[in-house]
Every structure is written in C-alpha cells, then in structure tokens.
Amino acid sequence: MRVGIIGAGGIGRTHARAVLVGEGATLVGLYDVDELRALSVASDLGVRAFTSLNEFYQAVDAVVVASPNRTHAAYACEAIARGRHVLCEKPMAASLEETTIMRDRAAGAPVVCCVGFNYRYLGVVQELRRQLDDGVLGRVLHVDLAFKRGSALTRKTFTWRDDAGERFTSGALGDLGVHLIDLLHHLFDGLVDTAGCQVGLRTKVAAKEGRRVRVDDHAFVSGRLASGQHFTLTASKSSTPDDVGFRISVTGSHGELLYRSQDGPVLHVRTGFEWEPVKVLGAARLEDPLGEIPGWADSFVAQLHDWTATVAGGERLGAPANFDDGHRAQRVLEELLLKGEVS
C-alpha cells in the first residue's frame, strides 16, 4: 500500500517513521502547505516532497492526515472522494459537525478510514485489555486515568492552539483527554454518560504574548459509563515536571491494576495482598522521544499494521479506531467541554 503523509510537523514525522519501519506499506512522500518544511523533512527521510495535492493523491493509495486539527475534515473528505484510505490524526476534526460529515462520507465509500488513537496500541493498554478479557480483576468498579504534560508552561508563544476556534480540539481535554475518552470506550465497552458527569476546566496560563488563551490547560472529569463503571479523568498541560506522565488505575471486585509511565514498561496487578509486576514491552523498533510514554513511538507502528491489515483483509493486532469511534469521542468531548466552565 502506497502511503502519503499530509503535514510535515512533529506528528507527521512520527507517522512517516512508522511507515518506514513497518510492514505492508511504502512511504511515497509528504505534502505540507509550508513547502520548505516539506522539502526539509522529505529530504531527511529520503522521500518525495509534493507541492501539488493533485499529484500527491495520484501517487498514493492511502493518506495519513497529520495537519492542524482545523484542516482534518477537508483533507480527509477529499481523500475519501478520490478513493483513498485514510488514517486521520486525533482529534478527528474541529467540531462534531465536521466529524459527522466525515463519518457519513466514509460510510458510503469503499475505503478504510481510521482515527489515530495510537494509545490503544501502547503495550500497557494491550496488556490491560488481556487482563480484563481474562477476568483477572473481576467486575470493574472504578477507573482512574490521567495524562499530564507541561507544554502550557514551556511554550511561551501564542499559536493557533490557544485560539477560541480550537476550543474543542487543542485544550488539555481536547488534545490529551480525547485519548482517555477513547480508552474508556475501547477498554470497557460503554460510552461515557455525559449527563451525569461533573466537569472542571481551568486555564492556569491565562495569556501568552499579551493575548488571552482561549482553551483549557487543565481538566478534571468524574462520572460513569453507560456500562456501569465509575471513572475519574484528569488531563493537564500545566503540570510541573515531577507530576507529568500517564496513569491508569483500575479497581475490580477481585483485584486492582496500576500503571504509571514514570515506572517504565511495567504495570502492577494485585489480586491478593501483594502487587505483582508485569513487563509490557519487548524490543523497541523506534526510539521514544525524551519524556514520552514507554512504547509511544512503536504504538504508531502497531496502529499502521492494523490499518494496512484492515485494508488488505488480513489478521489484525487489535481494533483500529474507525470514524464511528472518532465521532463518538468527539461528541463526548464537546458535551463535556460545554458542561465545564473555564476559569
């Protein structure tokens, strides 16, 4: 399968490297509205930089949309119209209205359209799914998830991510929390019941370069899934270095599970008195960026495998998120954001 990347930023480079080391796909090249950036990245990777979208689409069978959030819908819909398979980065689009259009276009086309919820493919999440499927924890009672970074503190320049037009996609809840929303849906087979959720949103870094920041940089949600489990969710871009990381804690009727990214590639399970460590990673194919969750880079390789295998009708590792999944996550995200008040 010939793959092209739209967007030559950091996440586009990550997808490109995953294609280069993965199986079942060949990286044809990159397209970016910033032609100089596309040329630079393409040169580093040894592939072509396209300056014409028409030529780009003619050269590929499948497209990874890794451009800014507000452009996802337009690029994805054009790719679908041209009969190209699509892997669209999360959040799926800038609004629920756009994801509805994307979902409907994909439903009527002979293409495989997926959303880049790569956290489904983290080793710890794959192992957690096995533990749940095996019934090790018994009936799940409570789930606590947290994803914390410090980018709101370290990035001093006002960008499109801070503007009001990105309220539903690039704040802490929209950018980081959407991964956690998808994991709740994916792991526990029940949608977030937004009607009963309590939501707290904050903007701790209120201004940059004299301009007001219009998105949240810290979010907390408590509620329950339609399948009965209670949960708490924390997403933050304004955490201090000693508090950043990714955490999942699951309490069941017969045991508990705990993962903290600061502990490395190990999760802990307790079904009796003592915690037992479970290693969740083997040899790495790609090196993780400094400070990233263990196995983060390889999760893109595993996601690519499932996407290409779905296109080919072959054996899959798990369940790639489709446009229905992305639409559900977007609906929950927008309803939670509307319930909260940024302060």
BAMARPA-879649 format. One record per residue: residue in three letters; y, z, x of N, C-alpha, C in turn. Coordinates in pm, whole numbers, plus 50000, padded with zeros to 5 digits. Atoms other than C-alpha are relative to their C-alpha. Example, Ala and Ser with C-alpha at 12.3 -4.5 7.8 and 13.67 -1.06 7.14 Angstrom:
ALA498815000050089495505078051230501205000050090;SER498814999449918498945071451367501095007349923;
end
This chain:
MET498825000050085500005000050000501245000050089;ARG498765001149921503354989350147501085008949936;VAL499054990050051505865017850111501364998250066;GLY498644999849948509635017550148500695012649956;ILE499274987650028511985047550157501444996649965;ILE498585001050034515345048449977500645013450033;GLY499354987749955517525074150153499565003450141;ALA500314997649860517705079650528500495013650048;GLY499654986349963518685116350518498785007750049;GLY501084991849947516535145450628498704998949922;ILE501225000450080514095144150337499394986050005;GLY500525013549986513795106350368499224998550130;ARG500725000349872512815110350734498665007149989;THR501254992650015510205136050635498944991649928;HIS500925008850071508635112250384499534988550091;ALA500355011149911508735084350642498945004350101;ARG500974995249901506865105050900498655002649933;ALA501264997750072504275114550637499264986849980;VAL500645013050018503625077650566499424995250133;LEU500435004849870503345070150938498715006650047;VAL501224993349954500605096150997498925000449892;GLY500954999350109498935093750656499094987949994;GLU500955010850019496235070650528500254993249865;GLY499885007250126496295043850261501374994049975;ALA498655005350019499935033950313500594995650133;THR499295005149883502085014350558501495000849973;LEU498554999050015505775021650611500654986750038;VAL499345012849977507694989050574501405002050055;GLY498644998049953511205002450616500805009249911;LEU499084990850067514235021350487501194992449943;TYR498725004950053517245014450268500915012049977;ASP499004989750026520415035350257501354993149985;VAL498665005950018523935027750135500825001250129;ASP499384998749867525035040250479499164991850097;GLU500815009349920523795010350679499805004950142;LEU500144995349862524465026051019498965011150010;ARG501004989449999522405056750932498614994249982;ALA501305006450021519575034950802499534993250127;LEU500375006749875519625014451125499565010050106;SER500344989949900519555045751340498635006149974;VAL501274993750035516675062251153498854990050013;ALA501045010349993514695029851124499654996950145;SER500265002449858515085023951498499165011250061;ASP500784988549950513775058951573498544999149956;LEU501345000450057510755052651350499254987150031;GLY500635012749969510105017151463499734991349880;VAL500165008050121510525001351119501304992749970;ARG498845008150035512994978250947501015007749917;ALA498934994850085516334988650803500484988649910;PHE499595010250095517134968950488501465002049961;THR498624999450049520704960650391500124994349860;SER500045005850134519714942950067498915006849919;LEU501004993850086517984961549785499004989749949;ASN500905010350051516564928849655498924996850104;GLU500975002549893514904921649992499085012050017;PHE500794987749988513734957650008498885000249896;TYR501004999550106511964956049671498964988950015;GLN500945011049980510394922349755498985003150108;ALA500864997449884508864936950072499025011549978;VAL500814987950018507214967949920499214999749870;ASP500784997950122504584977949667500395013149932;ALA499704986650049505845013649628501255005350067;VAL498694995149956509115032549668500035015249997;VAL499674985849999509955067949773501505001349982;VAL498574998050027513315077649621500405013650058;ALA499594987849930514835102849861501515000150023;SER498555000849996518515096249795500605012149928;PRO499394988850074521055121149647499565000449854;ASN500564997850134519985135749311500614991049893;ARG499315007650104522595117249107499604985349998;THR500405014249993521115083649218498534997949965;HIS501455001250022517435090949142499664990949883;ALA500365007350122517375076848790500214985050017;ALA499715014349988518995043548876498984993150092;TYR500945006149906516775036749178498584999749942;ALA501374999350054513565048149005499814989949887;CYS500135009350113514225027848691499984985550047;GLU500025013749947514974996448894498654997150065;ALA501305002049937511775001149094498914997849895;ILE500985001650109509755005148773500144986249937;ALA499775013150060511364973948626499464988850086;ARG500515010149907510264954848936498505001750025;GLY501434998149986506694967748902499585007550123;ARG500304992449880506834991349199499625014449964;HIS500374986050016505075025049213501125008750056;VAL498864991749963507495054249251499565014350031;LEU500044985749971507495087949423501455004550013;CYS498604996150006510825103849330500155014650041;GLU499774986349957512095134649507500475008749883;LYS499524990550100512805165749304501445003850034;PRO500235000950143514805173949102499924985449959;MET500295013850039513685142948916501274992049975;ALA498735006850026517265134448810501095010449984;ALA498864991150011520695149248750500155006249861;SER499904994650135520115156448380498714997549924;LEU501175002050085517475159348112500034986349934;GLU499875013350061518825127747951499454989350095;GLU500485009849904518115108348270498495000850018;THR501454998849983514605122648311499254994549878;THR500625005650121513845112747951499904984950012;ILE500025014649981514795076748028498954996150103;MET500965003049893512735077048348498565001649950;ARG501354997550053509705091948173499584988849904;ASP500335010450099509865066347891499774986550068;ARG500195012749927510245037048133498655000050071;ALA501274999049928507265049148337498824998949905;ALA501114999950096505105054048027499634986049955;GLY500285013450047505395017547936499774989850110;ALA500145009149887504845003048283498665002050072;PRO501284999149929501664995548485500175005050143;VAL499744994449867502795017248777499715015049998;VAL500234985649986502085052348907501305006550046;CYS498734993549970505205074048901499805015050016;CYS500194985749969505205108649061501315006350043;VAL498844992249958507725135949139499635008050123;GLY500284993649872508005151449484499965015149997;PHE500224985549998506835186649406498955003050107;ASN500944998749888505245189449751499475014150018;TYR500504986349983504875227249725498645002049935;ARG501354999750055501785220749514498954998350111;TYR500935003649894500225209049841500075009350121;LEU500054989849895501015239250058498615006050004;GLY501324994049988497825254450193499855012649918;VAL500084987450074498655287750032499874997549851;VAL500085003150143499125271849689498634994249966;GLN501355005450022495875252249720498975011349998;GLU500934988749996494055284449815500185009149878;LEU499754992050120495725303749533499354993649878;ARG500625006950113494555277249287498485002050001;ARG501444997649991490995281249417499645014149956;GLN500254986150037491195318949379500095001849848;LEU499834999050145492445315349022498854993149926;ASP501095007350065489825289248931498675007550010;ASP501234992349981487095311949070500015013349926;GLY499904987650076488345340948859500045012550084;VAL500014988549910488755363749160500925011149952;LEU499024990050041491815381149016499835004549856;GLY500164996950142490555382548659501104993649918;ARG498945005450086493095377048384501365002650065;VAL498694998649936496545370648532500965006949905;LEU499084992150080499075396148408501464997450037;HIS498615001449955502175390948621500064991750127;VAL499775008449883503515365948873501445002150047;ASP498674998849942506445371049109500154989250107;LEU499775010649903507855341349301501425001150052;ALA498674999749940510785339949542500104989350108;PHE499725010349900512285312149751501445002450045;LYS498684996049953515205323049967500374992950129;ARG499445006249882517355304450215501435004850021;GLY498654995649969520745309350377501004988750012;SER499165011949979522265274550352501405001549942;ALA498654998150056525185285750132500905007550098;LEU499244992549900526225308750416500264991950126;THR499895007349874525665284550704500734986649986;ARG499315012850021527045252350552501435002649955;LYS498594996650026530825255250567500764988849930;THR499305011550056531755220350442499694998449851;PHE500195003050143532255212850072499404986149988;THR500665013050017529855184549972499724997749852;TRP500375003350137528575167449658499105010549939;ARG500914989650051526015195649629500755011649936;ASP499214988750051528815220249546500814996449877;ASP499155004850109530435199349273499375002949864;ALA500464996850135530175205948898499004989849948;GLY500925010350045528345173048847498575002350043;GLU501344996949950525365187649034499505013549949;ARG500354986650049525125219448827498505001349970;PHE501394999150043521635211048702499004996150109;THR500935004849898520185199949035500145006550137;SER499874996349860521625214049354500455014350025;GLY499824985749978522375250749297498695006150045;ALA501234993449956519815276449403498864998049901;LEU501045001750100517925273949075499574985449990;GLY500335014150014518115235949055499304994150120;ASP500555005849878517225228749416498735007150045;LEU501154992249955514825256949509499165004949883;GLY500714994250113513945272849176499154990049923;VAL500795010050072512685239949031498604998950058;HIS501334999449940509795241949280499195011349937;LEU500694988350056508945276349142499644997749853;ILE500305003450140509185264248782498774991049994;ASP501165008949999506755236248863498725007450038;LEU501204992449961504365260549035499505008749886;LEU500424992350117504345282848728499234991249902;HIS500675009350091503445252948512498664995350056;HIS501175005949935500925239048761498855010050017;LEU501034990149967499075271048852499465007449878;PHE500374991150109499005289348521499904993249865;ASP500305008050119498685261348267500765004649875;GLY499174996250115501515273448047501464997650032;LEU498585002749979505145263148005500825012749993;VAL499074988950007507985287248065500605000649860;ASP499434997950133509065301747730501475004150019;THR498614997349965512815298747787500725008949899;ALA499324992250104513765315347457500015014950033;GLY500084985849971512645349247585500405003750141;CYS499644997449860513915346147943501365006850013;GLN498734994349958516635367248097500404993150130;VAL499575008049886518715347748349501285005850059;GLY498804995949930521215359248609500344989950108;LEU499555009749901523215333948813501255005150071;ARG498824995849925525695341249090500404989250098;THR499495008249891527885321949328500665009450099;LYS499494990249903528285345049625501034993850093;VAL499025007349919530055318949837500824991749903;ALA499255005650113532765310349587500834987850034;ALA499145011349962534755284649787499644995150140;LYS500165006249869534465260450077501144990350022;GLU498875008649966537355243050247501085000249891;GLY498974998450101539665256649978499644994749863;ARG500445005450129537635241449693498955009249940;ARG500924991150069535745261249433498604994049992;VAL501405004150012531955259149448499585001649854;ARG500295000350143530695249949101498545002249965;VAL501424997850026526975257349139499605014050046;ASP500494986949962524965289349170499384999450139;ASP500744999149874523685300749508499015011750001;HIS501014989550015521565329649378499635000949852;ALA500474999850139519425330849064498805009149986;PHE501154991650033517035355448904499624997449854;VAL500505002550135514855348548600498805009049974;SER501204992650042512425371148416499614995149862;GLY500445005050129510285360348125498494999249994;ARG501445001750016506855348748020499684985349977;LEU500505013450027504785317347999499414999649860;ALA500605001650133503535303447671498545004250001;SER501404995849988500035311447801499855015150015;GLY500064985450009500945348547808500405007750123;GLN499694992649877501635357548171501505002750011;HIS498614996649972504865375448258500344995750143;PHE499635004349865506845363948560501435004350032;THR498644998849947509905370248773500174989250106;LEU499725011349911511555342848977501355002250066;THR498754998849926514205345149248500184987750087;ALA499655011349915515895315149409501375002750059;SER498734996649935518645320149664500294990850116;LYS499525007249882520695300049911500995008750079;SER499024991149935522785330250013499335012650052;SER500744988649946520155352750171500255001350151;THR499824997449858520535368850513498744996150076;PRO501155004849923518215357550796498745008549988;ASP501194991450007515925387750765499354999849862;ASP500535000150136515375380350394499554986249955;VAL500365013550041514745342750391498484998250002;GLY501435002950002511305328850310499514996749861;PHE500685003950123508825320050038498945010549971;ARG500944989150034506795346249850499364997349864;ILE500715000350127504145346049579499165012749990;SER500824988250026502615377549432499414998549860;VAL500695001350128500015376249154499205012749973;THR500764988150041498675406848971499094996349884;GLY500985003050104495495402748769499285012449954;SER500734988650053493185425048572498955005350097;HIS501044996049905490685425848863500464999850145;GLY499575000649861492825421649172501434995250015;GLU498645004349967496045411549345499964989950113;LEU499855009649891497185383649573501455000250046;LEU498644999749945500195383349805500114990050114;TYR499685009049889501675356250025501475001450034;ARG498635000049950504805359050240500044990550117;SER499965010049893505795329850460500285006250136;GLN499724993349873507015354350724498725004450071;ASP501274995849940503375364150780499234988550061;GLY500725011449948502385328850881499004994649901;PRO500945006950090499465308550738498885009049948;VAL500994990450049497725338450580500475005749866;LEU499704992650122497585351950226499055012049994;HIS500764987650007496205385950131499495002149858;VAL500644998050129493785393649849499415014149996;ARG500574986550016492815427849716499305000949865;THR500774998050123490035432749462499435014149994;GLY500424986049995489245468349569501125008550055;PHE498994991149943491085493449784500824993150107;GLU499345005749884491935472550091500364985349980;TRP499595014049998493795439950141499144992450100;GLU500775008549910491755411650295500794987250029;PRO499255012249966493475383450488499144987549982;VAL500665012950016492605347150408500864989550068;LYS499255010349930493685320050652500034987449914;VAL499875011250093495005289850464500304986650066;LEU499665012549935495775263450728499034996850113;GLY500755004849884493775242550972500964993650098;ALA499165006849902495085219351243501114992349930;ALA498855006850059498545205651167500084985550045;ARG499785014049964499235168251156501464997550036;LEU498595000949970503005172051156500555013950033;GLU499394987249964505095199251316501065003949898;ASP499004995250095507125220451076501345002050068;PRO498684996749945510895222451131500145015050018;LEU499784985949974512095255451268500455007349874;GLY499634992050115512225281750995499364995749869;GLU500645004650123510215261650740498715007649972;ILE501244993750043507215274550546498834993650075;PRO501155005749931503935270350738499294989449915;GLY500665010850072502355237250639500934991349918;TRP499045007650082505555223350483499954985050030;ALA500005014249965505535190450675498704993349956;ASP501285005850039501825184750611499854998949848;SER500095001050146502355190550238500474986249953;PHE499555013550034504175156950231498904989850026;VAL501135008949971501145140250390498965001049889;ALA500984998050107498815155550130500504994249868;GLN499425005650122501175145649849499914984750001;LEU500105014549986501295109849980498574995449975;HIS501405003450020497485109349988499654999449852;ASP500314999750143497275119049622500684988749924;TRP499275011050065499905093749520499294986750025;THR500655012749968498235064749703498594999449943;ALA501344999750057494775075849587500054997649849;THR499845002350144496005076349226500264985249973;VAL499745014450014497355040949269498714992150017;ALA501225007449969494035029649416498835003849911;GLY501094995450085491935048749163498925007350076;GLY500984993049917490235068849438500025015049979;GLU500124985450010489425105449497501305006650042;ARG498754993249973492405128849489499775014250048;LEU500094986349950493085162249658500275010049888;GLY499604990650104494645178349352500544992749881;ALA499405006450116497035167249084501474997250030;PRO498595003049973500245149049179500835001649874;ALA499114998250115503165157648953500484986549951;ASN499535012850055503925128648721501375001849934;PHE498674999350059507135120448535500035009249877;ASP500044990250108506005141348236500225014150056;ASP499814987049935505775171448471501455002050042;GLY498614999149957509205163848614500945002149883;HIS499174998550119510705160748267499895014149944;ARG500174986250049509215194248159500755009950088;ALA499294991049909510565211448469501504998949983;GLN498565002050019514005196048412500485006649870;ARG499614993850126514065207848051500115015250016;VAL499974985649977513205243448153501195003850087;LEU498904997449909515725242148436501335000149927;GLU498725000950070518585231148213500165011249898;GLU499924989350099517755256447941500275013650067;LEU499764987549929517675284748196501445000550052;LEU498635000449948520965273848354501025002249889;LEU499084998250113522635272248013499995014449949;LYS500084986050043521405307647935500745009350097;GLY499374991449899522845321648259501494997750006;GLU498575001149981526445327448345500285001950148;VAL499654998949859527645320248699501155009850016;SER498934990049977529675349548829500205002450148;
end
